[in-house]
Amino acid sequence: MTQDPELLRRLLRAKDRMDAASDEEWPIPRLAKVSGVSQAHFARSFKDAFGVPPHRYLLTRRIERAMALLRDTDLSITDIAFQTGWKSLGTFGRTFRDIMGEHPGAVREREKAALHALELVPACFVSAAHRPDLTIAVSEKRRREASGTNVIKQRRSHESRRRNGRTLRPRSR
């Protein structure tokens, strides 16, 4: 489905604002106001246009920025957490670990050790390689890991419930 070019410009305006100030709070009402569309229309259209919901996009930008600060500065992890928009060091550490697979301190040590090997690689390639993969929500990833189930089992269960006419539980936010 193609979107209206004017709507895409409005969505890009909100995306650019999130990029410029990823450390700020960007709730849907604020983003919708920047875009000049309704909240529901904004959330739906943003996901259609960019492939991820606005919150997940913002999370990606914050983690990317934290990775750069861990790699390129000697700031404490606490300072990095607050500079990238987290209100709590614990939330930052848990979310970072869930997305990147290791704690911020471990990432810093690994990145510092491997830094000399990356000097010959163009910065844009290094940046793309370090981009976090947020194809699923962090909470969904945690649920899957906690229950020990995989995607195939969940899809089969979902399809089975749908075929049997049972209503699906609403997703919690």
Buried (B, 14 or more C-beta within 10 A) or exposed (E): EEEEEEBBEBBBEBBEBBEEEBBEEBEBEBBBEBBEBEBEEBBEBBBBBBEBBBBBBBBBBBBBBBBBBBBEEEBEBEEBBBBBBBEEBEEBBBBBBEBBEEBBEEBBEEBEEEEEEBEEEEEEEEEEEBEBEBEEBBEEBEEBEEEEEEEEEBEEEEEEEEEEEEEEEEEEE
